[in-house]
Amino acid sequence: MEQGSKKIIIIGGGLGGISAAISLRQAGYAVELHEKNEKIGGKLNFLRQEGYTFDLGPSILTLPQLFEQLFTGSGRRMEDYVKILPVRPHWRNFFPDGKVLDLHPEPERMAEEARKGGEDPAAIERFLAYSAKLYDVLEPGYFRAGLDDVPAFRNFYGLKNFFQFDLFRSMHGGVAKHLRTRYFRDIFDYFIKYVGSSALRAPAFMNCLPTIQFRYDLWYVDGGMYNLAVGLRRLMDEIGVVIHCGSEVSRIRREGRRVTGIETKNGGFHAADIIVSNMEVIPACRELLEEDAESLRKLKKFEPACSGLVLELGLDTSYPQLAHHNFFFSANQKKHFRSVFQKGLLPDDPTIYLVAASKTDPTVAPPGCDCLKILPHIPHINDERPLSRADYMQFKERVVDKLERMGLKDLRKHVVTEHVWTPLDIKEQYYSNKGSIYGVVSDRWKNLAFKAPKRSGKYDNMYFVGGSVNPGGGMPMVVLCGQNVSRLIVEQQN
């Protein structure tokens, strides 16, 4: 059977599903995508409210070359669809004692910031060299080849090369080995934000993350991050991917070791030769495949990453001390990590990520005004000890209190418009596992940072894509995952 006569259904239009759909269409398959919401993009989402435009989901673009491959594979140029801009500084970091430090990709500027923070610039250089070595080891295997488990790692790298991954240390341990000051330890520990995990429990090879940013830069999509989804939607329409928005999948039909199609909530049935789920693995297995308790138990190690309180504020003023990307650090970041990831508690003193996109893009707010996205990491939903919306709103006030205390004077008085999402809203909007933002947690003791495999072990023509499968969360990783899933299907189904 020719690939063109095989029909593939993608469940979910997040970036992983979009990437898989484009890649599979380029490989010659008939591709049909079903998305429950009224627009594609998944967590790459936006809100326009009272003259302000907010990115509800991802705010940072890295590794743009992975996105570019989706366009070049169809004979297009990404710049004709999406315009991206480098961001300077990369981040601005605020500490409770008043210290403010920036991250820059230029070595001479980074050296200046190191000296301001009491760190030896040579120590920063050594740490970034260590990070680069880890990235260069991981890139051809874990990332590019799409390795899914320890046996695949062993076959690709050989046992003697396992020591290159710094397996006996945590991510924090790798940072602390190289850096002396609290400031830069906290800053580089918090690169773990990209995957919503704890630097105290993630394996040391997650220190590859700074290289992704320092080597390949940090970018913003002109006009708002959602314009990336707009450009990808245009590409999908041009190459013939069939897209059904407002089409929620309620069940996957099965016969023996094969899936045969999907049922939608409007009562329709769509037959398929192959199914790719961009819905997270555990919710898909539980809700769509209706797997038994034993099958679900085997997935327990793929615990969800953290959630977050997503707070958007449109202001009638601008805070000049803010950069595009900002972090307001906890006075005790280890306590913050332990509260969120080990105790499952709302942190007393959270580290807060704050985006002021108006610093780069004045179109997202009225003249002279800021629009802020504020995101502290908090635990995913605990079904045994659930928190109410009132609990989350009380935490929101604590977050605003901290920002006012750390320099955003009279923040509340300048709020023109506000929007809040709690983990309950995130779960409802995206059907993410327990309200997780980043898919599966990276934890050296639970899963060694492995996520679920891309191919079902139970159904021969069922695949998964997105932040809950390898290589994990974050925009470039789920886009790479979609490309890897396409390659896997071409290899295994023909």
C-alpha positions as CSV (number, residue, x, y, z in Angstrom):
1,M,0.0,0.0,0.0
2,E,1.3,3.4,-0.9
3,Q,1.7,5.9,1.9
4,G,-0.7,8.3,0.2
5,S,-3.5,5.7,0.6
6,K,-2.9,5.4,4.3
7,K,-4.9,7.7,6.5
8,I,-3.4,9.0,9.8
9,I,-5.5,10.7,12.4
10,I,-3.8,13.1,14.8
11,I,-5.7,13.7,18.1
12,G,-4.9,17.2,19.4
13,G,-3.5,20.3,17.7
14,G,-0.8,21.3,20.1
15,L,2.7,21.9,18.6
16,G,3.6,18.2,18.9
17,G,0.5,17.2,16.9
18,I,1.1,20.0,14.4
19,S,4.7,18.9,13.9
20,A,3.7,15.3,13.4
21,A,0.9,16.3,11.0
22,I,3.1,18.4,8.8
23,S,6.0,15.8,8.8
24,L,3.6,12.9,8.0
25,R,2.0,14.9,5.2
26,Q,5.4,15.6,3.8
27,A,6.1,11.9,3.9
28,G,3.1,11.3,1.7
29,Y,0.3,10.3,4.1
30,A,-3.3,11.5,4.2
31,V,-3.4,13.4,7.5
32,E,-6.5,14.5,9.4
33,L,-6.2,16.4,12.7
34,H,-8.9,16.7,15.3
35,E,-8.7,19.5,17.9
36,K,-11.3,19.9,20.7
37,N,-10.8,23.7,21.0
38,E,-11.7,26.3,18.4
39,K,-8.1,27.0,17.3
40,I,-5.0,25.0,17.0
41,G,-1.8,25.6,19.1
42,G,-2.6,23.8,22.3
43,K,-0.8,25.5,25.2
44,L,0.6,28.0,22.6
45,N,-2.4,30.2,23.2
46,F,-3.3,33.8,23.6
47,L,-5.8,36.2,25.0
48,R,-6.8,39.7,23.8
49,Q,-8.5,41.7,26.5
50,E,-9.2,45.5,26.7
51,G,-6.4,46.5,24.3
52,Y,-3.8,44.0,25.7
53,T,-2.5,40.8,24.1
54,F,-1.2,38.1,26.4
55,D,0.6,34.9,25.6
56,L,-1.2,32.3,27.8
57,G,1.3,29.6,27.2
58,P,5.0,29.5,26.0
59,S,6.8,32.8,26.0
60,I,10.2,31.8,24.8
61,L,11.3,30.4,21.5
62,T,14.5,28.5,21.3
63,L,16.1,26.2,18.7
64,P,14.3,27.9,15.8
65,Q,16.0,25.6,13.4
66,L,13.7,22.8,14.5
67,F,10.7,24.8,13.5
68,E,12.4,25.9,10.3
69,Q,12.6,22.2,9.2
70,L,8.8,22.0,9.1
71,F,8.8,24.7,6.4
72,T,11.9,23.7,4.4
73,G,10.5,20.1,4.3
74,S,7.6,21.6,2.2
75,G,9.9,23.8,0.1
76,R,9.0,26.9,2.0
77,R,10.9,29.5,4.0
78,M,10.0,30.0,7.6
79,E,10.6,33.8,7.4
80,D,7.7,34.1,4.8
81,Y,5.3,32.7,7.5
82,V,6.8,33.7,10.9
83,K,9.0,36.6,11.9
84,I,11.2,36.1,14.9
85,L,13.4,38.5,16.9
86,P,16.3,37.9,19.3
87,V,15.7,39.1,22.8
88,R,18.2,41.1,24.9
89,P,19.0,40.5,27.7
90,H,18.0,36.9,27.7
91,W,16.7,37.2,31.3
92,R,16.8,39.7,34.1
93,N,17.1,38.2,37.6
94,F,15.9,39.9,40.7
95,F,17.0,38.7,44.2
96,P,15.5,39.5,47.6
97,D,18.6,41.4,48.7
98,G,18.2,43.9,45.8
99,K,20.8,42.3,43.5
100,V,19.8,42.4,39.8
101,L,21.8,40.4,37.3
102,D,21.2,39.8,33.5
103,L,22.0,36.9,31.3
104,H,23.6,37.7,28.0
105,P,24.8,35.3,25.3
106,E,27.9,37.5,24.6
107,P,30.8,36.2,26.7
108,E,32.2,39.7,27.5
109,R,28.8,40.9,28.8
110,M,28.3,37.7,30.7
111,A,31.7,38.1,32.3
112,E,30.6,41.6,33.5
113,E,27.5,40.2,35.1
114,A,29.5,37.5,36.8
115,R,31.7,40.0,38.4
116,K,28.7,42.0,39.6
117,G,27.4,38.9,41.3
118,G,30.7,38.0,42.9
119,E,31.3,35.0,40.6
120,D,34.5,34.3,38.8
121,P,33.8,34.8,35.0
122,A,36.1,31.8,34.3
123,A,33.7,29.6,36.5
124,I,30.8,30.7,34.3
125,E,32.8,29.8,31.2
126,R,33.7,26.3,32.7
127,F,30.1,25.7,33.5
128,L,28.9,26.6,30.0
129,A,31.6,24.3,28.6
130,Y,30.3,21.5,30.8
131,S,26.7,22.3,29.6
132,A,27.8,22.3,26.0
133,K,29.5,18.9,26.4
134,L,26.3,17.4,27.8
135,Y,24.2,18.9,25.0
136,D,26.6,17.6,22.4
137,V,26.3,14.1,23.9
138,L,22.5,14.2,24.1
139,E,21.7,15.8,20.8
140,P,22.5,13.0,18.4
141,G,20.8,10.3,20.5
142,Y,18.2,11.4,23.0
143,F,17.1,14.3,20.9
144,R,17.8,13.6,17.2
145,A,17.5,9.8,17.2
146,G,14.5,9.9,19.5
147,L,15.8,7.3,22.0
148,D,13.0,6.2,24.3
149,D,14.5,4.0,27.1
150,V,17.6,2.7,28.8
151,P,18.1,-0.2,26.4
152,A,18.0,2.2,23.4
153,F,20.5,4.4,25.2
154,R,22.8,1.5,25.8
155,N,22.6,0.4,22.2
156,F,23.3,3.8,20.8
157,Y,26.0,5.0,23.2
158,G,27.5,1.9,24.7
159,L,27.9,1.4,28.4
160,K,31.3,2.9,28.6
161,N,29.9,6.3,27.4
162,F,27.2,6.5,30.1
163,F,29.7,8.3,32.4
164,Q,29.5,11.3,29.9
165,F,26.0,12.0,31.3
166,D,27.2,12.8,34.8
167,L,24.7,10.3,36.1
168,F,25.8,10.3,39.7
169,R,24.8,14.0,40.3
170,S,21.6,15.9,40.3
171,M,21.2,19.0,38.1
172,H,21.8,21.2,41.2
173,G,24.9,19.1,42.0
174,G,26.3,19.8,38.6
175,V,25.7,23.5,39.0
176,A,27.1,23.6,42.5
177,K,30.3,21.8,41.4
178,H,31.1,24.7,39.1
179,L,29.6,27.9,40.6
180,R,30.2,29.4,44.0
181,T,27.7,32.2,44.5
182,R,24.1,31.7,45.5
183,Y,23.0,34.1,42.7
184,F,24.4,32.1,39.8
185,R,23.6,28.7,41.4
186,D,20.0,29.8,41.6
187,I,20.0,31.2,38.1
188,F,21.4,28.1,36.4
189,D,19.3,25.8,38.6
190,Y,16.2,27.6,37.3
191,F,16.9,26.6,33.7
192,I,14.9,23.5,34.8
193,K,11.9,25.8,34.4
194,Y,11.9,24.7,30.7
195,V,10.7,21.3,31.7
196,G,8.8,22.1,34.9
197,S,10.9,20.0,37.3
198,S,13.2,20.4,40.3
199,A,16.9,21.0,40.0
200,L,17.3,19.0,43.2
201,R,15.9,15.9,41.6
202,A,16.5,16.2,37.9
203,P,19.6,14.3,36.6
204,A,22.7,16.4,36.0
205,F,22.5,16.0,32.2
206,M,19.6,18.4,32.3
207,N,22.4,21.0,32.6
208,C,22.4,20.8,28.8
209,L,19.5,23.3,28.9
210,P,21.7,26.5,29.1
211,T,23.5,25.5,25.9
212,I,20.2,25.5,24.0
213,Q,19.9,29.2,25.0
214,F,23.5,30.4,25.0
215,R,24.5,28.7,21.7
216,Y,21.3,29.1,19.7
217,D,19.9,32.3,21.2
218,L,16.5,33.2,22.7
219,W,13.8,34.5,20.4
220,Y,10.4,36.2,20.4
221,V,7.7,35.8,17.7
222,D,6.8,39.2,16.3
223,G,3.3,40.2,17.2
224,G,3.0,37.6,19.9
225,M,4.0,33.9,20.2
226,Y,0.7,32.7,18.8
227,N,1.7,34.0,15.4
228,L,3.9,30.8,15.3
229,A,0.7,28.7,15.3
230,V,-0.8,31.1,12.7
231,G,2.1,30.5,10.4
232,L,2.0,26.7,10.9
233,R,-1.7,26.7,10.3
234,R,-1.2,28.4,7.0
235,L,1.5,25.8,6.0
236,M,-0.8,23.0,7.0
237,D,-3.6,24.3,4.8
238,E,-1.3,24.8,1.9
239,I,0.1,21.2,2.0
240,G,-3.3,19.5,2.5
241,V,-3.5,18.6,6.2
242,V,-7.3,18.3,7.0
243,I,-8.0,20.1,10.2
244,H,-11.2,19.8,12.3
245,C,-11.4,22.3,15.2
246,G,-14.2,22.0,17.8
247,S,-13.9,18.2,17.2
248,E,-13.4,16.5,20.6
249,V,-12.3,12.8,20.5
250,S,-14.3,10.7,23.0
251,R,-12.9,7.2,22.3
252,I,-10.4,5.3,20.3
253,R,-11.8,2.1,18.8
254,R,-9.6,-1.1,18.9
255,E,-9.5,-4.6,17.5
256,G,-6.9,-6.9,19.0
257,R,-3.5,-5.2,18.7
258,R,-4.7,-2.5,16.4
259,V,-6.6,0.8,16.7
260,T,-9.2,1.3,14.0
261,G,-10.4,4.9,14.3
262,I,-11.8,7.6,16.6
263,E,-15.2,8.5,17.9
264,T,-16.0,12.2,18.4
265,K,-18.4,13.8,20.9
266,N,-20.7,14.9,18.1
267,G,-21.3,11.2,17.4
268,G,-19.1,10.8,14.3
269,F,-16.7,7.9,13.6
270,H,-13.5,8.4,11.6
271,A,-11.6,5.4,10.5
272,A,-7.8,5.4,10.5
273,D,-4.9,3.2,9.5
274,I,-2.6,4.9,12.1
275,I,-3.4,7.1,15.1
276,V,-1.1,9.6,16.8
277,S,-2.3,11.1,20.1
278,N,-1.1,14.6,21.1
279,M,-3.3,14.1,24.2
280,E,-1.0,13.2,27.1
281,V,-0.3,9.5,27.4
282,I,-1.9,8.8,30.8
283,P,-5.2,10.7,30.1
284,A,-5.3,9.2,26.6
285,C,-4.9,5.7,27.9
286,R,-7.4,6.2,30.7
287,E,-10.1,8.2,28.8
288,L,-9.8,7.3,25.1
289,L,-8.3,3.8,25.2
290,E,-10.1,2.9,28.4
291,E,-7.2,0.9,29.7
292,D,-7.4,-1.3,32.8
293,A,-5.8,-0.5,36.1
294,E,-2.8,-2.8,35.5
295,S,-1.9,-1.0,32.3
296,L,-2.3,2.4,33.9
297,R,-0.2,1.3,36.9
298,K,2.8,0.7,34.5
299,L,2.6,4.3,33.6
300,K,2.9,5.6,37.2
301,K,6.5,6.5,36.9
302,F,5.6,9.1,34.3
303,E,4.4,11.5,37.0
304,P,3.2,14.9,35.7
305,A,5.6,17.9,35.8
306,C,4.5,20.9,37.8
307,S,1.6,23.1,37.1
308,G,1.5,26.9,37.5
309,L,-0.7,29.8,38.4
310,V,-0.9,31.8,35.2
311,L,-1.7,35.5,35.9
312,E,-2.1,38.1,33.2
313,L,-2.2,41.8,34.2
314,G,-2.7,44.7,31.9
315,L,-1.3,47.9,33.5
316,D,-1.9,51.6,33.0
317,T,1.8,52.2,33.5
318,S,5.2,50.7,32.7
319,Y,8.0,49.5,35.0
320,P,11.3,50.6,33.4
321,Q,13.3,48.1,35.6
322,L,11.8,45.1,33.8
323,A,13.3,43.3,30.8
324,H,11.3,41.1,28.5
325,H,11.9,38.0,30.6
326,N,12.3,38.4,34.4
327,F,12.8,36.1,37.4
328,F,12.1,37.1,40.9
329,F,13.9,34.5,43.0
330,S,12.9,32.9,46.3
331,A,15.1,33.7,49.3
332,N,15.5,29.9,49.7
333,Q,15.2,28.2,46.3
334,K,15.9,24.7,47.7
335,K,12.9,25.2,50.0
336,H,10.8,26.3,47.0
337,F,11.7,23.2,45.0
338,R,11.0,20.9,48.0
339,S,7.7,22.6,48.6
340,V,6.5,22.2,45.1
341,F,7.9,18.8,44.0
342,Q,8.4,16.8,47.2
343,K,5.7,18.1,49.6
344,G,3.1,19.1,47.0
345,L,2.5,22.5,48.7
346,L,1.9,26.0,47.4
347,P,5.3,27.6,48.2
348,D,5.4,30.4,50.8
349,D,8.1,32.2,48.8
350,P,7.9,31.2,45.2
351,T,10.4,31.9,42.4
352,I,8.3,33.9,39.9
353,Y,8.7,34.1,36.1
354,L,7.4,37.4,34.8
355,V,7.1,38.3,31.1
356,A,6.8,41.9,29.9
357,A,6.5,41.3,26.2
358,S,5.8,45.0,25.6
359,K,9.5,45.7,26.2
360,T,10.2,44.0,22.8
361,D,6.8,44.4,21.1
362,P,4.9,47.7,21.8
363,T,1.8,46.3,19.8
364,V,0.8,44.1,22.7
365,A,-0.2,47.0,25.1
366,P,-1.4,50.6,24.8
367,P,1.4,53.2,24.6
368,G,3.3,53.6,27.8
369,C,1.8,50.5,29.4
370,D,3.0,47.0,30.3
371,C,1.2,43.8,29.9
372,L,2.6,41.2,32.3
373,K,2.4,37.4,32.3
374,I,3.2,36.1,35.8
375,L,4.0,32.4,36.3
376,P,5.1,30.8,39.6
377,H,5.5,27.0,39.4
378,I,3.1,25.2,41.8
379,P,2.3,21.5,42.3
380,H,0.1,19.6,39.9
381,I,-3.4,18.7,41.2
382,N,-3.4,16.2,44.0
383,D,-6.6,14.2,43.8
384,E,-6.3,13.1,47.5
385,R,-5.7,16.7,48.8
386,P,-7.3,18.9,46.2
387,L,-7.0,22.7,46.4
388,S,-10.0,25.0,45.7
389,R,-10.0,28.0,43.5
390,A,-10.1,30.1,46.7
391,D,-6.8,28.5,47.7
392,Y,-5.2,29.4,44.4
393,M,-6.6,33.0,44.7
394,Q,-5.1,33.4,48.1
395,F,-1.7,32.2,46.7
396,K,-2.1,34.8,43.8
397,E,-2.3,37.6,46.4
398,R,0.9,36.3,48.0
399,V,2.6,36.4,44.5
400,V,1.5,40.0,44.0
401,D,2.6,40.9,47.5
402,K,6.1,39.6,46.7
403,L,6.3,41.5,43.4
404,E,5.3,44.8,45.1
405,R,7.9,44.1,47.8
406,M,10.6,43.4,45.2
407,G,10.2,46.7,43.3
408,L,6.9,46.7,41.4
409,K,5.5,49.4,43.6
410,D,1.7,49.8,43.8
411,L,1.3,47.0,41.2
412,R,-2.3,46.4,42.2
413,K,-3.2,50.1,41.8
414,H,-2.1,50.0,38.2
415,V,-4.1,46.9,37.1
416,V,-6.6,47.7,34.3
417,T,-7.5,44.1,33.4
418,E,-6.7,40.7,34.9
419,H,-7.0,37.1,33.8
420,V,-6.1,34.1,36.0
421,W,-5.7,30.4,35.2
422,T,-5.3,27.8,38.0
423,P,-4.3,24.2,37.5
424,L,-8.0,23.4,37.4
425,D,-8.4,25.6,34.4
426,I,-5.3,24.2,32.7
427,K,-6.6,20.7,33.1
428,E,-10.0,21.6,31.7
429,Q,-8.6,23.5,28.7
430,Y,-6.0,21.0,27.6
431,Y,-6.9,17.7,29.3
432,S,-3.3,17.7,30.7
433,N,-2.6,15.1,33.3
434,K,-3.5,16.7,36.7
435,G,-3.1,20.2,35.3
436,S,0.5,19.8,34.3
437,I,2.0,22.4,32.0
438,Y,5.2,20.6,30.9
439,G,4.1,16.9,30.5
440,V,6.2,14.4,32.5
441,V,8.5,15.4,35.3
442,S,12.3,14.9,34.9
443,D,13.3,13.0,38.0
444,R,16.4,10.9,38.3
445,W,14.8,8.6,41.0
446,K,11.4,8.1,39.3
447,N,12.2,7.9,35.6
448,L,15.8,9.2,35.0
449,A,14.1,12.0,33.0
450,F,12.7,9.5,30.5
451,K,9.2,10.2,29.4
452,A,6.8,7.7,27.9
453,P,7.8,5.9,24.6
454,K,6.4,7.3,21.3
455,R,5.0,4.0,20.2
456,S,2.3,2.2,22.1
457,G,3.5,-1.2,23.6
458,K,-0.1,-2.5,23.2
459,Y,-1.3,-1.4,19.8
460,D,0.9,-1.7,16.8
461,N,-0.4,1.3,14.9
462,M,-0.8,3.7,17.9
463,Y,1.7,6.5,18.6
464,F,2.1,9.4,21.0
465,V,3.6,12.8,20.7
466,G,4.1,15.9,22.9
467,G,5.5,16.8,26.3
468,S,4.5,13.5,28.0
469,V,6.8,11.4,25.6
470,N,10.5,11.6,24.8
471,P,12.3,14.0,24.6
472,G,9.7,15.9,26.8
473,G,8.3,19.3,27.3
474,G,9.0,22.7,25.8
475,M,8.2,24.0,22.3
476,P,11.3,22.8,20.4
477,M,11.3,19.4,22.1
478,V,7.6,18.7,21.2
479,V,8.3,19.9,17.6
480,L,11.3,17.5,17.4
481,C,9.1,14.8,18.9
482,G,6.6,15.2,16.1
483,Q,9.4,14.9,13.5
484,N,10.7,11.8,15.3
485,V,7.2,10.2,15.4
486,S,6.8,10.7,11.7
487,R,10.2,9.1,11.0
488,L,9.2,6.1,13.3
489,I,6.0,5.6,11.4
490,V,7.7,5.7,8.0
491,E,10.2,3.1,9.3
492,Q,7.7,0.8,11.0
493,Q,4.4,1.0,9.0
494,N,5.7,0.5,5.4
